[in-house]
């Protein structure tokens, strides 16, 4: 009797697993729209229309060179200075215990270190 119940339980589990696998792809084709579907989607690649308005806050979006120099000093660089700023990275040169050195930071907010 126990073997019959064990086999029946295994068969039920396999059937449930198979059904669960077929239900997910069918549910993925359901298209649910929440909100106003006639409204045009926002284009985030362009600045807002009032971008050129006087008094608009135009803070730099990338890595601040002073922050990059301070972070290089925290890593042990002496006389750290920014030597190059590209769209992707900010390069800081200075002196370490081993001599001259160079460090790169990503040109995004927060200046994460790329290469030491």
VMD Tcl script that builds the backbone (N, CA, C; Angstrom):
set m [mol new atoms 348]
animate dup $m
set s [atomselect $m all]
$s set {name element resname resid chain x y z} {
  {N N UNK 1 A 0.812 -1.187 0.000}
  {CA C UNK 1 A 0.000 0.000 0.000}
  {C C UNK 1 A 0.866 1.266 0.000}
  {N N UNK 2 A 1.939 1.225 0.793}
  {CA C UNK 2 A 2.826 2.389 0.860}
  {C C UNK 2 A 3.515 2.643 -0.483}
  {N N UNK 3 A 3.867 1.562 -1.189}
  {CA C UNK 3 A 4.500 1.739 -2.490}
  {C C UNK 3 A 3.523 2.356 -3.482}
  {N N UNK 4 A 2.257 1.954 -3.415}
  {CA C UNK 4 A 1.253 2.523 -4.298}
  {C C UNK 4 A 1.081 4.022 -4.031}
  {N N UNK 5 A 1.032 4.412 -2.752}
  {CA C UNK 5 A 0.880 5.826 -2.398}
  {C C UNK 5 A 2.118 6.636 -2.828}
  {N N UNK 6 A 3.281 6.046 -2.672}
  {CA C UNK 6 A 4.505 6.730 -3.077}
  {C C UNK 6 A 4.534 6.943 -4.587}
  {N N UNK 7 A 4.147 5.915 -5.342}
  {CA C UNK 7 A 4.119 6.047 -6.802}
  {C C UNK 7 A 3.049 7.030 -7.252}
  {N N UNK 8 A 1.896 7.008 -6.590}
  {CA C UNK 8 A 0.829 7.951 -6.932}
  {C C UNK 8 A 1.260 9.385 -6.612}
  {N N UNK 9 A 1.920 9.578 -5.480}
  {CA C UNK 9 A 2.411 10.928 -5.123}
  {C C UNK 9 A 3.446 11.421 -6.118}
  {N N UNK 10 A 4.342 10.539 -6.543}
  {CA C UNK 10 A 5.340 10.906 -7.546}
  {C C UNK 10 A 4.683 11.266 -8.869}
  {N N UNK 11 A 3.658 10.524 -9.253}
  {CA C UNK 11 A 2.946 10.808 -10.504}
  {C C UNK 11 A 2.238 12.159 -10.417}
  {N N UNK 12 A 1.671 12.480 -9.274}
  {CA C UNK 12 A 0.993 13.767 -9.091}
  {C C UNK 12 A 2.002 14.909 -9.160}
  {N N UNK 13 A 3.159 14.721 -8.539}
  {CA C UNK 13 A 4.188 15.761 -8.575}
  {C C UNK 13 A 4.703 15.988 -9.998}
  {N N UNK 14 A 4.917 14.922 -10.760}
  {CA C UNK 14 A 5.376 15.075 -12.140}
  {C C UNK 14 A 4.324 15.773 -12.991}
  {N N UNK 15 A 3.067 15.434 -12.781}
  {CA C UNK 15 A 1.985 16.064 -13.538}
  {C C UNK 15 A 1.886 17.547 -13.191}
  {N N UNK 16 A 1.988 17.876 -11.919}
  {CA C UNK 16 A 1.918 19.278 -11.499}
  {C C UNK 16 A 3.091 20.072 -12.060}
  {N N UNK 17 A 4.280 19.486 -12.058}
  {CA C UNK 17 A 5.441 20.160 -12.618}
  {C C UNK 17 A 5.313 20.392 -14.112}
  {N N UNK 18 A 4.755 19.430 -14.811}
  {CA C UNK 18 A 4.559 19.569 -16.252}
  {C C UNK 18 A 3.536 20.643 -16.556}
  {N N UNK 19 A 2.445 20.659 -15.810}
  {CA C UNK 19 A 1.420 21.676 -16.023}
  {C C UNK 19 A 1.947 23.071 -15.689}
  {N N UNK 20 A 2.748 23.187 -14.642}
  {CA C UNK 20 A 3.308 24.487 -14.273}
  {C C UNK 20 A 4.240 24.998 -15.370}
  {N N UNK 21 A 4.931 24.097 -16.046}
  {CA C UNK 21 A 5.823 24.493 -17.135}
  {C C UNK 21 A 5.083 24.964 -18.365}
  {N N UNK 22 A 3.874 24.483 -18.578}
  {CA C UNK 22 A 3.119 24.903 -19.752}
  {C C UNK 22 A 2.280 26.138 -19.494}
  {N N UNK 23 A 1.965 26.429 -18.256}
  {CA C UNK 23 A 1.138 27.594 -17.931}
  {C C UNK 23 A 1.947 28.879 -18.054}
  {N N UNK 24 A 3.202 28.872 -17.685}
  {CA C UNK 24 A 4.019 30.096 -17.696}
  {C C UNK 24 A 4.164 30.687 -19.103}
  {N N UNK 25 A 4.484 29.921 -20.154}
  {CA C UNK 25 A 4.581 30.534 -21.481}
  {C C UNK 25 A 3.238 31.053 -21.982}
  {N N UNK 26 A 2.161 30.398 -21.622}
  {CA C UNK 26 A 0.851 30.874 -22.061}
  {C C UNK 26 A 0.512 32.194 -21.384}
  {N N UNK 27 A 0.898 32.369 -20.130}
  {CA C UNK 27 A 0.613 33.606 -19.416}
  {C C UNK 27 A 1.496 34.740 -19.907}
  {N N UNK 28 A 2.633 34.423 -20.493}
  {CA C UNK 28 A 3.546 35.469 -20.958}
  {C C UNK 28 A 2.984 36.204 -22.163}
  {N N UNK 29 A 2.032 35.630 -22.880}
  {CA C UNK 29 A 1.480 36.271 -24.053}
  {C C UNK 29 A 0.355 37.237 -23.707}
  {N N UNK 30 A -0.034 37.305 -22.462}
  {CA C UNK 30 A -1.088 38.205 -22.037}
  {C C UNK 30 A -0.537 39.623 -21.976}
  {N N UNK 31 A -1.218 40.576 -22.605}
  {CA C UNK 31 A -0.745 41.956 -22.668}
  {C C UNK 31 A -1.610 42.811 -21.755}
  {N N UNK 32 A -1.064 43.240 -20.623}
  {CA C UNK 32 A -1.789 44.060 -19.660}
  {C C UNK 32 A -1.261 45.475 -19.761}
  {N N UNK 33 A -2.142 46.441 -19.982}
  {CA C UNK 33 A -1.756 47.844 -20.084}
  {C C UNK 33 A -2.379 48.594 -18.917}
  {N N UNK 34 A -1.531 49.231 -18.130}
  {CA C UNK 34 A -2.012 50.001 -16.995}
  {C C UNK 34 A -1.741 51.464 -17.300}
  {N N UNK 35 A -2.746 52.299 -17.178}
  {CA C UNK 35 A -2.576 53.723 -17.437}
  {C C UNK 35 A -3.136 54.090 -18.796}
  {N N UNK 36 A -2.787 55.282 -19.255}
  {CA C UNK 36 A -3.305 55.810 -20.511}
  {C C UNK 36 A -2.442 55.308 -21.659}
  {N N UNK 37 A -3.011 54.487 -22.530}
  {CA C UNK 37 A -2.214 53.926 -23.617}
  {C C UNK 37 A -2.120 54.873 -24.807}
  {N N UNK 38 A -2.905 55.961 -24.814}
  {CA C UNK 38 A -2.833 56.922 -25.915}
  {C C UNK 38 A -1.729 57.951 -25.712}
  {N N UNK 39 A -1.184 58.033 -24.502}
  {CA C UNK 39 A -0.132 59.012 -24.214}
  {C C UNK 39 A 1.182 58.562 -24.856}
  {N N UNK 40 A 1.906 59.528 -25.416}
  {CA C UNK 40 A 3.182 59.207 -26.070}
  {C C UNK 40 A 4.216 58.811 -25.014}
  {N N UNK 41 A 5.059 57.815 -25.301}
  {CA C UNK 41 A 6.081 57.432 -24.323}
  {C C UNK 41 A 7.136 58.519 -24.181}
  {N N UNK 42 A 7.710 58.634 -23.001}
  {CA C UNK 42 A 8.707 59.662 -22.704}
  {C C UNK 42 A 10.042 59.245 -23.298}
  {N N UNK 43 A 10.696 60.172 -23.987}
  {CA C UNK 43 A 12.021 59.923 -24.546}
  {C C UNK 43 A 13.052 60.445 -23.555}
  {N N UNK 44 A 13.693 59.548 -22.824}
  {CA C UNK 44 A 14.622 59.941 -21.773}
  {C C UNK 44 A 15.997 60.313 -22.306}
  {N N UNK 45 A 16.231 60.146 -23.592}
  {CA C UNK 45 A 17.530 60.502 -24.147}
  {C C UNK 45 A 17.647 62.000 -24.403}
  {N N UNK 46 A 16.543 62.697 -24.455}
  {CA C UNK 46 A 16.556 64.132 -24.727}
  {C C UNK 46 A 16.303 64.916 -23.452}
  {N N UNK 47 A 16.862 66.115 -23.353}
  {CA C UNK 47 A 16.582 66.921 -22.163}
  {C C UNK 47 A 15.136 67.406 -22.171}
  {N N UNK 48 A 14.595 67.778 -21.022}
  {CA C UNK 48 A 13.226 68.270 -20.990}
  {C C UNK 48 A 13.090 69.561 -21.793}
  {N N UNK 49 A 11.873 69.938 -22.196}
  {CA C UNK 49 A 11.708 71.102 -23.069}
  {C C UNK 49 A 12.190 72.410 -22.454}
  {N N UNK 50 A 12.137 72.540 -21.136}
  {CA C UNK 50 A 12.559 73.796 -20.511}
  {C C UNK 50 A 14.024 73.758 -20.078}
  {N N UNK 51 A 14.847 72.984 -20.773}
  {CA C UNK 51 A 16.248 72.805 -20.407}
  {C C UNK 51 A 17.033 74.107 -20.525}
  {N N UNK 52 A 16.747 74.919 -21.515}
  {CA C UNK 52 A 17.487 76.162 -21.740}
  {C C UNK 52 A 16.908 77.336 -20.949}
  {N N UNK 53 A 15.937 77.076 -20.119}
  {CA C UNK 53 A 15.311 78.126 -19.326}
  {C C UNK 53 A 16.326 78.708 -18.341}
  {N N UNK 54 A 16.340 80.032 -18.140}
  {CA C UNK 54 A 17.268 80.613 -17.163}
  {C C UNK 54 A 16.946 80.096 -15.761}
  {N N UNK 55 A 17.985 79.788 -15.022}
  {CA C UNK 55 A 17.812 79.289 -13.671}
  {C C UNK 55 A 17.627 77.789 -13.595}
  {N N UNK 56 A 17.654 77.113 -14.728}
  {CA C UNK 56 A 17.514 75.659 -14.716}
  {C C UNK 56 A 18.787 75.064 -14.123}
  {N N UNK 57 A 18.644 74.132 -13.224}
  {CA C UNK 57 A 19.784 73.546 -12.532}
  {C C UNK 57 A 20.550 72.633 -13.484}
  {N N UNK 58 A 21.736 73.049 -13.902}
  {CA C UNK 58 A 22.529 72.275 -14.872}
  {C C UNK 58 A 23.787 71.746 -14.194}
  {N N UNK 59 A 23.611 70.871 -13.227}
  {CA C UNK 59 A 24.759 70.273 -12.558}
  {C C UNK 59 A 25.425 69.252 -13.471}
  {N N UNK 60 A 26.732 69.113 -13.378}
  {CA C UNK 60 A 27.394 68.095 -14.203}
  {C C UNK 60 A 26.938 66.702 -13.784}
  {N N UNK 61 A 26.731 65.848 -14.756}
  {CA C UNK 61 A 26.219 64.512 -14.490}
  {C C UNK 61 A 27.347 63.504 -14.248}
  {N N UNK 62 A 28.547 63.840 -14.623}
  {CA C UNK 62 A 29.634 62.876 -14.523}
  {C C UNK 62 A 30.421 63.017 -13.241}
  {N N UNK 63 A 31.632 62.530 -13.286}
  {CA C UNK 63 A 32.528 62.528 -12.141}
  {C C UNK 63 A 33.119 63.926 -11.941}
  {N N UNK 64 A 33.032 64.429 -10.734}
  {CA C UNK 64 A 33.620 65.723 -10.415}
  {C C UNK 64 A 35.132 65.549 -10.286}
  {N N UNK 65 A 35.947 66.353 -10.982}
  {CA C UNK 65 A 37.407 66.169 -10.921}
  {C C UNK 65 A 37.963 66.313 -9.506}
  {N N UNK 66 A 37.385 67.199 -8.705}
  {CA C UNK 66 A 37.885 67.344 -7.330}
  {C C UNK 66 A 37.622 66.085 -6.517}
  {N N UNK 67 A 36.470 65.460 -6.744}
  {CA C UNK 67 A 36.169 64.219 -6.044}
  {C C UNK 67 A 37.126 63.111 -6.482}
  {N N UNK 68 A 37.461 63.070 -7.772}
  {CA C UNK 68 A 38.409 62.063 -8.265}
  {C C UNK 68 A 39.780 62.260 -7.624}
  {N N UNK 69 A 40.226 63.513 -7.503}
  {CA C UNK 69 A 41.517 63.777 -6.851}
  {C C UNK 69 A 41.475 63.367 -5.383}
  {N N UNK 70 A 40.384 63.680 -4.692}
  {CA C UNK 70 A 40.273 63.301 -3.282}
  {C C UNK 70 A 40.270 61.789 -3.109}
  {N N UNK 71 A 39.579 61.087 -4.004}
  {CA C UNK 71 A 39.550 59.632 -3.907}
  {C C UNK 71 A 40.927 59.034 -4.195}
  {N N UNK 72 A 41.667 59.634 -5.134}
  {CA C UNK 72 A 43.022 59.151 -5.421}
  {C C UNK 72 A 43.912 59.365 -4.194}
  {N N UNK 73 A 43.734 60.478 -3.503}
  {CA C UNK 73 A 44.503 60.701 -2.270}
  {C C UNK 73 A 44.145 59.660 -1.215}
  {N N UNK 74 A 42.874 59.272 -1.159}
  {CA C UNK 74 A 42.465 58.229 -0.215}
  {C C UNK 74 A 43.109 56.893 -0.552}
  {N N UNK 75 A 43.395 56.645 -1.830}
  {CA C UNK 75 A 44.068 55.422 -2.244}
  {C C UNK 75 A 45.579 55.501 -2.032}
  {N N UNK 76 A 46.109 56.630 -1.576}
  {CA C UNK 76 A 47.529 56.737 -1.275}
  {C C UNK 76 A 48.327 57.569 -2.250}
  {N N UNK 77 A 47.692 58.269 -3.162}
  {CA C UNK 77 A 48.414 59.128 -4.100}
  {C C UNK 77 A 48.747 60.452 -3.437}
  {N N UNK 78 A 49.970 60.933 -3.676}
  {CA C UNK 78 A 50.361 62.269 -3.229}
  {C C UNK 78 A 50.430 63.173 -4.452}
  {N N UNK 79 A 50.146 64.440 -4.269}
  {CA C UNK 79 A 50.131 65.435 -5.358}
  {C C UNK 79 A 49.284 64.939 -6.532}
  {N N UNK 80 A 48.108 64.432 -6.217}
  {CA C UNK 80 A 47.215 63.905 -7.251}
  {C C UNK 80 A 46.624 65.057 -8.057}
  {N N UNK 81 A 46.558 64.866 -9.384}
  {CA C UNK 81 A 45.957 65.884 -10.253}
  {C C UNK 81 A 45.304 65.189 -11.441}
  {N N UNK 82 A 44.229 65.784 -11.917}
  {CA C UNK 82 A 43.512 65.249 -13.075}
  {C C UNK 82 A 44.271 65.651 -14.329}
  {N N UNK 83 A 44.611 64.668 -15.168}
  {CA C UNK 83 A 45.357 64.956 -16.390}
  {C C UNK 83 A 44.511 64.823 -17.640}
  {N N UNK 84 A 43.397 64.060 -17.573}
  {CA C UNK 84 A 42.572 63.888 -18.764}
  {C C UNK 84 A 41.154 63.518 -18.336}
  {N N UNK 85 A 40.175 64.078 -19.049}
  {CA C UNK 85 A 38.770 63.738 -18.842}
  {C C UNK 85 A 38.187 63.366 -20.197}
  {N N UNK 86 A 37.721 62.126 -20.311}
  {CA C UNK 86 A 37.071 61.660 -21.525}
  {C C UNK 86 A 35.603 61.408 -21.206}
  {N N UNK 87 A 34.783 61.136 -22.208}
  {CA C UNK 87 A 33.380 60.842 -21.897}
  {C C UNK 87 A 33.196 59.605 -21.027}
  {N N UNK 88 A 34.172 58.707 -21.012}
  {CA C UNK 88 A 34.028 57.479 -20.226}
  {C C UNK 88 A 34.821 57.460 -18.929}
  {N N UNK 89 A 35.923 58.200 -18.856}
  {CA C UNK 89 A 36.738 58.096 -17.646}
  {C C UNK 89 A 37.464 59.385 -17.328}
  {N N UNK 90 A 37.926 59.475 -16.080}
  {CA C UNK 90 A 38.723 60.587 -15.578}
  {C C UNK 90 A 40.043 59.979 -15.114}
  {N N UNK 91 A 41.154 60.499 -15.625}
  {CA C UNK 91 A 42.475 59.946 -15.326}
  {C C UNK 91 A 43.196 60.883 -14.368}
  {N N UNK 92 A 43.692 60.313 -13.270}
  {CA C UNK 92 A 44.393 61.076 -12.239}
  {C C UNK 92 A 45.806 60.519 -12.130}
  {N N UNK 93 A 46.785 61.415 -12.107}
  {CA C UNK 93 A 48.174 60.997 -11.916}
  {C C UNK 93 A 48.688 61.597 -10.614}
  {N N UNK 94 A 49.642 60.882 -10.013}
  {CA C UNK 94 A 50.245 61.347 -8.771}
  {C C UNK 94 A 51.407 60.445 -8.415}
  {N N UNK 95 A 51.849 60.572 -7.179}
  {CA C UNK 95 A 52.989 59.798 -6.709}
  {C C UNK 95 A 52.537 58.827 -5.633}
  {N N UNK 96 A 53.051 57.585 -5.714}
  {CA C UNK 96 A 52.795 56.571 -4.699}
  {C C UNK 96 A 54.118 56.220 -4.043}
  {N N UNK 97 A 54.096 55.212 -3.172}
  {CA C UNK 97 A 55.359 54.782 -2.544}
  {C C UNK 97 A 56.315 54.191 -3.567}
  {N N UNK 98 A 55.783 53.673 -4.667}
  {CA C UNK 98 A 56.623 53.041 -5.686}
  {C C UNK 98 A 57.058 53.996 -6.778}
  {N N UNK 99 A 56.603 55.247 -6.714}
  {CA C UNK 99 A 56.952 56.208 -7.747}
  {C C UNK 99 A 55.707 56.778 -8.398}
  {N N UNK 100 A 55.862 57.294 -9.620}
  {CA C UNK 100 A 54.690 57.885 -10.276}
  {C C UNK 100 A 53.651 56.815 -10.593}
  {N N UNK 101 A 52.395 57.212 -10.466}
  {CA C UNK 101 A 51.318 56.269 -10.727}
  {C C UNK 101 A 50.131 56.963 -11.374}
  {N N UNK 102 A 49.229 56.153 -11.887}
  {CA C UNK 102 A 48.054 56.666 -12.580}
  {C C UNK 102 A 46.847 55.838 -12.162}
  {N N UNK 103 A 45.718 56.513 -12.035}
  {CA C UNK 103 A 44.491 55.850 -11.630}
  {C C UNK 103 A 43.348 56.354 -12.496}
  {N N UNK 104 A 42.430 55.462 -12.876}
  {CA C UNK 104 A 41.294 55.833 -13.716}
  {C C UNK 104 A 40.004 55.668 -12.941}
  {N N UNK 105 A 39.092 56.620 -13.133}
  {CA C UNK 105 A 37.771 56.580 -12.536}
  {C C UNK 105 A 36.739 56.651 -13.650}
  {N N UNK 106 A 35.600 55.998 -13.452}
  {CA C UNK 106 A 34.516 56.073 -14.420}
  {C C UNK 106 A 33.913 57.470 -14.367}
  {N N UNK 107 A 33.556 58.012 -15.517}
  {CA C UNK 107 A 32.996 59.370 -15.589}
  {C C UNK 107 A 31.488 59.318 -15.375}
  {N N UNK 108 A 31.088 58.804 -14.207}
  {CA C UNK 108 A 29.695 58.785 -13.790}
  {C C UNK 108 A 29.635 59.313 -12.360}
  {N N UNK 109 A 28.427 59.593 -11.896}
  {CA C UNK 109 A 28.278 60.131 -10.562}
  {C C UNK 109 A 28.838 59.167 -9.528}
  {N N UNK 110 A 29.629 59.674 -8.613}
  {CA C UNK 110 A 30.236 58.857 -7.584}
  {C C UNK 110 A 31.671 58.466 -7.881}
  {N N UNK 111 A 32.134 58.590 -9.096}
  {CA C UNK 111 A 33.506 58.306 -9.523}
  {C C UNK 111 A 34.002 56.927 -9.067}
  {N N UNK 112 A 33.392 55.825 -9.498}
  {CA C UNK 112 A 33.932 54.522 -9.108}
  {C C UNK 112 A 35.283 54.279 -9.771}
  {N N UNK 113 A 36.196 53.655 -9.013}
  {CA C UNK 113 A 37.536 53.371 -9.521}
  {C C UNK 113 A 37.481 52.265 -10.563}
  {N N UNK 114 A 38.181 52.470 -11.681}
  {CA C UNK 114 A 38.256 51.464 -12.747}
  {C C UNK 114 A 39.563 50.697 -12.645}
  {N N UNK 115 A 40.667 51.435 -12.607}
  {CA C UNK 115 A 41.978 50.818 -12.661}
  {C C UNK 115 A 42.903 51.587 -11.745}
  {N N UNK 116 A 43.719 50.859 -11.029}
  {CA C UNK 116 A 44.663 51.497 -10.115}
  {C C UNK 116 A 46.069 51.310 -10.601}
}
mol reanalyze $m
mol bondsrecalc $m
mol representation Tube
mol addrep $m
